[in-house]
Amino acid sequence: MTRLNLIEIPEANEQATELLNAVKKKLGIVPNMTKAMANAPVVLEGYLGLSGAIGSGTLSPRLREQIALLSAESNGCRYCLSAHSAIGKSVGLSQDEINNARQGEAADPREAAGLEFAKAILAERGGVSESDFDAARQAGYSDSEITEIIGNVVVNVFTNYFNRAAQPIIDFPEVEPACAC
């Protein structure tokens, strides 16, 4: 059961209405996570701004979704794991690729290296080593792309923690994390 009210557009204040309408325009739906964030429109605005900016970067939608799946699994976030499993399919990930991404694995060597770097960020809470950076660079990632991987991890950790705390009703086909985090 959700711990925060889910703010519907008709009941939202002016700022939240504008933000929720923008979500609806972009996605065609207003996910419960954003309805929960609308309790504090500044939080929803911050999330949408950061997510939108990072989503317009140079990393492929596939890799961004693989990072999201890895983060959701690592942090035991049922909401994000469910959402990104559905979104992953929409960007062309197969069920096997979704399952592999949850463990930080990919058949494509470059994607695998990006996920390995993201896995290190998650495991070390940002305290990655020089060898982690070197491995990402040896796989062909530029400093700009490495920075985007870090940013993608950060935005996903934010939503993982938000959803684990707020527990909005999952409005995607439900997926359970392997860990009991």
C-alpha positions as CSV (number, residue, x, y, z in Angstrom):
1,M,0.0,0.0,0.0
2,T,1.3,3.4,-0.9
3,R,2.6,5.5,2.0
4,L,2.0,8.9,0.2
5,N,-1.1,10.2,-1.4
6,L,-1.1,9.7,-5.1
7,I,-1.9,13.2,-6.4
8,E,-4.4,13.1,-9.3
9,I,-4.4,16.0,-11.8
10,P,-7.8,17.4,-10.8
11,E,-6.7,17.7,-7.1
12,A,-3.2,19.0,-7.8
13,N,-2.0,22.5,-7.2
14,E,-1.0,24.6,-10.2
15,Q,2.7,23.6,-10.2
16,A,1.9,19.9,-9.8
17,T,-0.8,20.0,-12.5
18,E,1.6,21.5,-15.0
19,L,4.2,18.9,-14.2
20,L,1.8,15.9,-14.2
21,N,0.3,17.1,-17.5
22,A,3.8,17.2,-19.0
23,V,4.3,13.6,-17.9
24,K,1.0,12.6,-19.4
25,K,1.9,14.4,-22.7
26,K,5.2,12.6,-22.9
27,L,4.3,9.1,-21.7
28,G,0.5,9.0,-22.4
29,I,0.0,8.0,-18.8
30,V,0.8,9.4,-15.4
31,P,2.7,6.7,-13.5
32,N,2.0,6.4,-9.8
33,M,5.6,7.3,-8.9
34,T,5.1,10.8,-10.4
35,K,1.8,11.1,-8.6
36,A,3.5,10.4,-5.4
37,M,6.3,12.8,-6.1
38,A,3.7,15.5,-6.8
39,N,3.1,15.8,-3.1
40,A,6.2,18.0,-3.3
41,P,6.2,19.5,-6.8
42,V,9.8,20.6,-6.3
43,V,10.8,16.9,-6.0
44,L,8.8,16.0,-9.2
45,E,10.3,19.0,-11.0
46,G,13.8,18.0,-9.9
47,Y,13.3,14.4,-11.0
48,L,11.8,15.4,-14.4
49,G,14.6,17.9,-15.0
50,L,17.4,15.5,-14.2
51,S,15.8,12.5,-15.9
52,G,15.1,14.6,-19.0
53,A,18.6,16.0,-19.2
54,I,20.3,12.7,-18.7
55,G,17.9,11.0,-21.1
56,S,18.9,13.4,-23.9
57,G,22.6,12.3,-23.6
58,T,24.6,10.1,-26.0
59,L,24.1,6.8,-24.2
60,S,21.7,4.5,-26.1
61,P,18.3,3.9,-24.7
62,R,19.2,0.3,-24.4
63,L,22.1,1.0,-22.1
64,R,20.2,3.5,-20.1
65,E,17.5,0.9,-19.5
66,Q,20.1,-1.8,-18.7
67,I,21.6,0.5,-16.1
68,A,18.1,1.2,-14.7
69,L,17.4,-2.5,-14.4
70,L,20.7,-3.2,-12.7
71,S,20.1,-0.3,-10.3
72,A,16.5,-1.5,-9.5
73,E,17.7,-5.0,-8.9
74,S,20.7,-3.9,-6.8
75,N,18.5,-1.7,-4.6
76,G,15.5,-4.1,-4.4
77,C,13.1,-1.6,-6.0
78,R,10.0,-3.5,-7.1
79,Y,8.4,-0.4,-8.7
80,C,11.5,0.5,-10.8
81,L,12.2,-3.1,-11.7
82,S,8.6,-3.5,-12.9
83,A,8.6,-0.2,-14.8
84,H,12.0,-0.7,-16.5
85,S,11.3,-4.3,-17.4
86,A,8.3,-2.9,-19.4
87,I,10.3,0.1,-20.8
88,G,13.2,-2.2,-21.6
89,K,11.0,-4.2,-24.0
90,S,9.9,-1.0,-25.6
91,V,13.6,-0.1,-26.5
92,G,14.2,-3.6,-27.9
93,L,15.6,-5.6,-25.0
94,S,14.6,-9.2,-25.0
95,Q,13.5,-10.9,-21.8
96,D,16.9,-12.6,-21.6
97,E,18.6,-9.2,-22.0
98,I,16.4,-7.8,-19.3
99,N,17.2,-10.7,-17.0
100,N,21.0,-10.3,-17.8
101,A,20.9,-6.6,-17.2
102,R,19.4,-7.1,-13.8
103,Q,22.7,-8.9,-12.9
104,G,24.9,-6.4,-14.7
105,E,25.5,-8.6,-17.7
106,A,25.2,-8.1,-21.4
107,A,26.2,-10.1,-24.5
108,D,27.5,-7.0,-26.2
109,P,31.0,-6.4,-24.9
110,R,30.7,-2.6,-24.8
111,E,27.3,-2.8,-23.0
112,A,28.8,-5.3,-20.6
113,A,31.7,-2.9,-19.8
114,G,29.2,0.0,-19.2
115,L,27.2,-2.2,-16.9
116,E,30.3,-3.4,-15.1
117,F,31.2,0.3,-14.4
118,A,27.6,1.0,-13.2
119,K,27.8,-2.1,-11.0
120,A,31.0,-0.8,-9.4
121,I,29.3,2.6,-8.8
122,L,26.4,0.9,-7.1
123,A,28.5,-1.5,-5.1
124,E,31.0,1.1,-3.9
125,R,28.4,3.9,-3.5
126,G,30.3,6.0,-6.0
127,G,33.8,5.1,-4.6
128,V,35.0,3.5,-7.8
129,S,38.6,2.7,-8.4
130,E,41.1,3.8,-11.1
131,S,40.9,0.3,-12.5
132,D,37.1,0.7,-12.9
133,F,37.7,3.9,-14.9
134,D,40.5,2.2,-16.9
135,A,38.2,-0.7,-17.8
136,A,35.5,1.6,-19.0
137,R,37.9,3.6,-21.1
138,Q,39.5,0.4,-22.5
139,A,36.0,-0.5,-23.6
140,G,35.8,2.7,-25.6
141,Y,33.9,4.9,-23.2
142,S,34.8,8.6,-23.4
143,D,34.9,10.8,-20.2
144,S,31.6,12.2,-21.4
145,E,30.0,8.8,-21.6
146,I,31.5,7.7,-18.3
147,T,30.0,10.9,-16.8
148,E,26.6,9.9,-18.3
149,I,26.8,6.4,-16.8
150,I,27.4,8.0,-13.4
151,G,24.4,10.3,-14.0
152,N,22.2,7.4,-15.0
153,V,23.1,5.5,-11.9
154,V,22.4,8.6,-9.8
155,V,18.9,9.3,-11.2
156,N,18.0,5.6,-10.9
157,V,19.2,5.4,-7.3
158,F,17.0,8.5,-6.6
159,T,13.9,6.8,-8.0
160,N,14.8,3.4,-6.3
161,Y,15.0,5.1,-2.9
162,F,12.0,7.2,-3.4
163,N,9.9,4.2,-4.5
164,R,11.1,2.0,-1.7
165,A,10.2,4.6,0.8
166,A,6.9,5.8,-0.7
167,Q,5.8,2.4,-1.9
168,P,3.4,3.7,-4.7
169,I,1.1,1.1,-6.2
170,I,2.9,-0.6,-9.0
171,D,1.1,0.3,-12.3
172,F,3.2,-1.9,-14.6
173,P,3.3,-5.7,-14.9
174,E,4.9,-6.6,-11.5
175,V,8.5,-8.0,-11.4
176,E,10.1,-9.1,-8.1
177,P,13.7,-8.4,-7.3
178,A,15.9,-11.5,-6.7
179,C,17.2,-10.0,-3.5
180,A,15.2,-9.4,-0.3
181,C,16.7,-6.0,0.2
